[in-house]
Amino acid sequence: MRQRLVLGLVIALALLYPLVASPYYATHMLRFFAYAIVVLGLNLLFGYTGLLSFGHSLFLAVGAYTAAVLTSQLGIRSMEVVLLAAALASAAVAVPVGALCVRYVRIYFAMLTLAFAMLFYSFLLKFYHLTGGDEGMRVVRPALLFVDFDGVPKTTFLSHHYYYYSAAVLLVLAVVMWRVVGSPFGLCLRAIRDNPEKAAALAVSVTRYRWAAFVVSAVYAGIGGALLAPTTGQVDPGLAYWTHSGNLVFMTLLGGFTHFVGPVVGAFVFIHLQDQVMSLLPYWRLVFGAILAAVVIFVPGGLMSLCSIRPRALRGRAPRTAA
């Protein structure tokens, strides 16, 4: 009951936020919605399966560039079609990449995912005639639920129409992920995370389940990337760079990967803290890094470890990297 009340309060505040906050802060929340979807998927791979990816920005960039190609080059502006295409494109890339990566664990898995992300970054940067190179690609304002908002000022569109649309997408995907981690599939992933040898002895196909988790995680990253693209109207190769993957991992650790909502909390704190520090200090990277380091050192379980609420789907011992 207490968890439902907290969830209801958070949803109510999110719905009222554009009405009381300035357009700047309302549009700033769009980045949070997109990254929250990405880290929900990443935590399925890390927190539930025990595989740490250092190259998850690859799939975020695939989703973002899919949105750019569809809206600016093919003239397809329906956001529903864009999200579906981004999910399919990310899955298409994740199927072969994941089939190779999940055969390795620990640092080898992390380095392989990083290598594939940097390969895609190089492709985006060097194939100028296809991707626009370092200038990136333009993203045209999409239609939401097949309704065109060309006559609406951009700020109003982003801070109201697109805000509620993004929030709804996050809510739907969060509910889906909650059902996934609480399903027999999610239970098998946790069994593999805790003891892959015992899971294999119980006739659980360890490699196949890791591969499935990898693909689902990539689909979430692709959808998050497609949702992120219209907020700036431009995508560039930096989305696939290794530091971007590092930010995703840090968001997950900051909130707490042993909690279902931990990565979402981490994304919220990371994005807004970064914005505030940037606006106040010229040497913001130094201060921002020190703050984040202090949180990790003194709260190693993440910010959610400070709360007593633990979702049922993550009760038990903390995940460990797969052996």
Phi and psi in degrees as a GROMACS rama.xvg file:
@    title "Ramachandran Plot"
@    xaxis  label "Phi"
@    yaxis  label "Psi"
@TYPE xy
-64.2837  -40.7121  ARG-2
-63.6869  -39.0133  GLN-3
-66.346  -37.3631  ARG-4
-66.1982  -42.0425  LEU-5
-63.636  -44.1125  VAL-6
-62.948  -42.4927  LEU-7
-63.3895  -38.511  GLY-8
-65.6257  -42.4739  LEU-9
-62.9334  -43.0674  VAL-10
-64.823  -41.2793  ILE-11
-63.5629  -42.3101  ALA-12
-63.9912  -39.0668  LEU-13
-64.3423  -38.0171  ALA-14
-70.4973  -33.1807  LEU-15
-85.4914  -16.77  LEU-16
-56.3006  -46.8837  TYR-17
-63.8647  -20.1619  PRO-18
-81.7805  -22.8325  LEU-19
-113.961  -21.3382  VAL-20
-93.8668  161.582  ALA-21
-70.6783  156.832  SER-22
-55.942  -32.6073  PRO-23
-61.2367  -48.9602  TYR-24
-71.7135  -31.0443  TYR-25
-66.1469  -43.8956  ALA-26
-70.5254  -27.8846  THR-27
-65.6567  -28.5802  HIS-28
-67.3225  -20.805  MET-29
-62.4881  -38.3716  LEU-30
-62.8736  -39.1959  ARG-31
-63.2668  -45.0955  PHE-32
-58.1148  -44.8551  PHE-33
-65.6954  -47.9845  ALA-34
-69.7932  -29.1277  TYR-35
-63.2168  -39.3843  ALA-36
-63.778  -43.3176  ILE-37
-61.5999  -47.2472  VAL-38
-74.4913  -24.0054  VAL-39
-61.4229  -42.631  LEU-40
-69.1671  -41.622  GLY-41
-61.1251  -36.426  LEU-42
-72.1519  -23.961  ASN-43
-62.1694  -37.2111  LEU-44
-78.0771  -40.5816  LEU-45
-89.6094  -60.7505  PHE-46
-67.8737  -35.198  GLY-47
-99.3978  -30.2011  TYR-48
-104.855  -21.7942  THR-49
86.2616  19.5894  GLY-50
-113.612  119.632  LEU-51
-95.9591  118.561  LEU-52
-99.496  127.493  SER-53
-99.7127  9.06623  PHE-54
-130.446  28.641  GLY-55
-71.9585  -14.9828  HIS-56
-64.0566  -20.4269  SER-57
-53.8701  -48.464  LEU-58
-77.5659  -32.01  PHE-59
-61.0002  -43.6254  LEU-60
-66.8976  -37.1782  ALA-61
-59.5099  -44.4826  VAL-62
-65.0703  -41.9986  GLY-63
-65.4958  -44.7623  ALA-64
-70.4217  -29.8871  TYR-65
-61.8585  -42.9689  THR-66
-62.41  -40.124  ALA-67
-66.2561  -45.2025  ALA-68
-64.0784  -44.9984  VAL-69
-65.427  -44.9782  LEU-70
-79.7538  -39.3238  THR-71
-94.5012  -26.9897  SER-72
-109.315  -34.7512  GLN-73
-100.99  -9.10546  LEU-74
73.5242  16.8275  GLY-75
-92.2595  110.068  ILE-76
-110.027  -3.35656  ARG-77
-67.4232  120.303  SER-78
-65.7618  -30.2171  MET-79
-65.6873  -41.6202  GLU-80
-66.7518  -39.6151  VAL-81
-62.0597  -45.8465  VAL-82
-63.769  -41.2165  LEU-83
-64.9473  -43.6093  LEU-84
-64.6647  -38.9841  ALA-85
-64.4543  -40.4059  ALA-86
-63.6671  -43.0477  ALA-87
-67.7431  -40.8828  LEU-88
-64.5632  -43.0863  ALA-89
-64.5081  -40.3785  SER-90
-64.2612  -40.5544  ALA-91
-62.4982  -36.4302  ALA-92
-75.7741  -37.875  VAL-93
-71.506  -29.2087  ALA-94
-59.7447  -54.384  VAL-95
-73.2528  -38.1089  PRO-96
-63.9716  -45.3724  VAL-97
-65.8917  -36.1179  GLY-98
-59.3183  -33.3664  ALA-99
-82.3847  -46.2332  LEU-100
-66.8696  -38.9477  CYS-101
-72.2919  -7.0785  VAL-102
-75.065  -9.16223  ARG-103
-122.917  157.35  TYR-104
-134.247  175.376  VAL-105
56.608  -134.747  ARG-106
-66.999  -27.1859  ILE-107
-67.5399  -41.1259  TYR-108
-63.6323  -45.7267  PHE-109
-60.8317  -43.1481  ALA-110
-70.0333  -35.1806  MET-111
-65.1275  -45.0611  LEU-112
-63.8929  -38.0682  THR-113
-62.9198  -41.0323  LEU-114
-63.2178  -43.4919  ALA-115
-66.0046  -37.4085  PHE-116
-64.0234  -41.8847  ALA-117
-70.7513  -30.458  MET-118
-62.544  -43.4609  LEU-119
-69.0854  -36.496  PHE-120
-60.235  -43.981  TYR-121
-64.0964  -39.2604  SER-122
-61.4472  -46.0827  PHE-123
-63.2712  -34.4869  LEU-124
-79.2843  -37.7848  LEU-125
-91.9502  -32.3407  LYS-126
-87.4925  72.4554  PHE-127
-60.3292  -39.6738  TYR-128
-69.0835  -17.7524  HIS-129
-100.858  -38.9754  LEU-130
-112.323  -8.35249  THR-131
84.3361  1.05508  GLY-132
58.8801  -141.651  GLY-133
-71.0318  -12.6832  ASP-134
-80.2932  -18.4217  GLU-135
77.084  -162.091  GLY-136
-132.024  149.238  MET-137
-81.3876  145.596  ARG-138
-117.021  118.978  VAL-139
-81.0011  146.279  VAL-140
-56.8678  125.379  ARG-141
-83.1472  164.696  PRO-142
-92.6697  139.823  ALA-143
-108.311  123.952  LEU-144
53.5319  38.6956  LEU-145
64.8982  20.9637  PHE-146
-107.755  127.582  VAL-147
-87.3069  131.862  ASP-148
-115.911  32.559  PHE-149
-62.4666  -30.1458  ASP-150
-81.0825  -5.77828  GLY-151
-91.7339  134.252  VAL-152
-54.6363  146.534  PRO-153
-58.4622  -42.63  LYS-154
-62.9362  -42.5794  THR-155
-65.1248  -40.9314  THR-156
-60.1348  -47.4459  PHE-157
-71.4345  -42.3721  LEU-158
-80.8368  -11.7251  SER-159
-125.464  -70.233  HIS-160
-61.9151  -52.9481  HIS-161
-71.7532  -29.5544  TYR-162
-59.0994  -53.1185  TYR-163
-68.2843  -33.7181  TYR-164
-64.478  -46.7847  TYR-165
-64.3644  -40.4727  SER-166
-62.8697  -39.2624  ALA-167
-66.0941  -41.1166  ALA-168
-62.4967  -44.2577  VAL-169
-59.7993  -45.1143  LEU-170
-62.2439  -44.8514  LEU-171
-62.8536  -46.1624  VAL-172
-69.6856  -30.5448  LEU-173
-66.5458  -41.5559  ALA-174
-64.1221  -42.3521  VAL-175
-60.9691  -45.5604  VAL-176
-64.5795  -37.2726  MET-177
-60.3295  -40.8895  TRP-178
-68.8298  -35.5376  ARG-179
-64.4648  -48.6386  VAL-180
-71.5043  -21.2427  VAL-181
-92.5054  -1.69672  GLY-182
-85.049  170.923  SER-183
-55.7744  -33.0052  PRO-184
-61.1445  -45.9162  PHE-185
-64.3427  -37.1144  GLY-186
-64.8345  -37.3345  LEU-187
-66.3795  -37.8474  CYS-188
-62.7804  -41.331  LEU-189
-68.9597  -33.9173  ARG-190
-65.0292  -40.8998  ALA-191
-65.3467  -40.7201  ILE-192
-61.5396  -43.6236  ARG-193
-77.7535  -39.2011  ASP-194
-158.525  87.3746  ASN-195
-62.9958  -32.2235  PRO-196
-66.4026  -43.5908  GLU-197
-67.3619  -38.7311  LYS-198
-61.4739  -41.2769  ALA-199
-65.1169  -37.0298  ALA-200
-66.2677  -23.5138  ALA-201
-91.9692  17.4169  LEU-202
71.8129  24.7428  ALA-203
-90.7906  124.819  VAL-204
-76.2292  97.6044  SER-205
-60.5222  -49.5092  VAL-206
-62.8201  -41.6628  THR-207
-66.2277  -40.7924  ARG-208
-69.0681  -38.8134  TYR-209
-62.8303  -40.9341  ARG-210
-63.7403  -42.7813  TRP-211
-63.3038  -42.225  ALA-212
-63.4225  -37.8523  ALA-213
-61.8582  -44.8807  PHE-214
-66.5425  -44.0623  VAL-215
-61.9964  -42.7578  VAL-216
-60.9983  -40.9864  SER-217
-65.9077  -37.8964  ALA-218
-61.6094  -43.0547  VAL-219
-63.2475  -40.2591  TYR-220
-64.8159  -40.6218  ALA-221
-64.0376  -41.8923  GLY-222
-64.9022  -42.0283  ILE-223
-61.5499  -40.4088  GLY-224
-64.5593  -41.4864  GLY-225
-65.2727  -35.3579  ALA-226
-72.9382  -28.7892  LEU-227
-75.1308  -34.66  LEU-228
-55.7567  -47.6586  ALA-229
-67.6605  -14.5745  PRO-230
-67.4486  -29.3492  THR-231
-109.674  -18.5758  THR-232
75.6314  11.0094  GLY-233
-154.33  139.147  GLN-234
-121.761  149.766  VAL-235
-144.365  166.245  ASP-236
-59.9266  -21.1937  PRO-237
-57.5772  -21.4353  GLY-238
-63.6089  -26.8522  LEU-239
-98.2484  0.488884  ALA-240
-71.6562  155.683  TYR-241
-64.2799  -30.124  TRP-242
-66.3767  -29.7164  THR-243
-67.9391  -40.5353  HIS-244
-61.7023  -38.4698  SER-245
-61.4676  -38.7111  GLY-246
-62.1762  -40.3824  ASN-247
-63.4041  -43.344  LEU-248
-63.7004  -40.5718  VAL-249
-67.2976  -37.8256  PHE-250
-58.2996  -43.3883  MET-251
-64.4537  -43.4537  THR-252
-70.2917  -36.661  LEU-253
-62.5943  -44.2465  LEU-254
-78.3348  -33.5583  GLY-255
116.898  107.248  GLY-256
-77.8296  -6.68017  PHE-257
-87.3421  0.579135  THR-258
-118.659  141.276  HIS-259
-59.7804  -44.4861  PHE-260
-90.2644  -0.508226  VAL-261
-57.0357  -50.1957  GLY-262
-60.6825  -33.8093  PRO-263
-65.8792  -44.0632  VAL-264
-62.3658  -41.7197  VAL-265
-62.0018  -39.7116  GLY-266
-63.9837  -41.7215  ALA-267
-63.2038  -48.8046  PHE-268
-65.8693  -44.6166  VAL-269
-59.1422  -49.3925  PHE-270
-66.4542  -46.0318  ILE-271
-76.2732  -35.7372  HIS-272
-65.7207  -42.3262  LEU-273
-60.023  -42.6889  GLN-274
-63.8125  -42.3141  ASP-275
-68.4891  -42.6622  GLN-276
-66.3141  -40.131  VAL-277
-61.2992  -37.6255  MET-278
-77.3447  -15.7818  SER-279
-106.567  -30.5399  LEU-280
-126.96  140.15  LEU-281
-71.5282  -35.0438  PRO-282
-99.2181  57.0313  TYR-283
-68.1485  -30.9246  TRP-284
-63.5363  -39.449  ARG-285
-63.9421  -49.0168  LEU-286
-68.3658  -43.2407  VAL-287
-61.9996  -43.776  PHE-288
-63.5215  -38.8334  GLY-289
-65.595  -39.8057  ALA-290
-64.2669  -46.7553  ILE-291
-65.347  -38.7964  LEU-292
-63.1378  -40.3137  ALA-293
-63.6315  -39.6693  ALA-294
-63.1586  -44.256  VAL-295
-65.9519  -38.9302  VAL-296
-70.4691  -46.1953  ILE-297
-91.1575  -18.1812  PHE-298
-129.434  69.7651  VAL-299
-63.0424  -22.6566  PRO-300
-84.5292  4.15058  GLY-301
87.8907  166.822  GLY-302
-62.3294  -31.237  LEU-303
-70.1068  -16.6019  MET-304
-69.5082  -15.5205  SER-305
-77.0831  -13.6047  LEU-306
-100.419  154.892  CYS-307
-90.4472  -8.96091  SER-308
-81.6923  123.458  ILE-309
-128.581  117.454  ARG-310
-57.9008  144.78  PRO-311
-59.1863  -33.1201  ARG-312
-69.0091  -12.4346  ALA-313
-120.259  14.8208  LEU-314
-68.0987  150.285  ARG-315
118.663  -171.96  GLY-316
-76.5804  156.122  ARG-317
-65.5987  148.985  ALA-318
-65.3575  154.135  PRO-319
-129.89  158.247  ARG-320
-62.842  137.695  THR-321
-61.3145  144.483  ALA-322
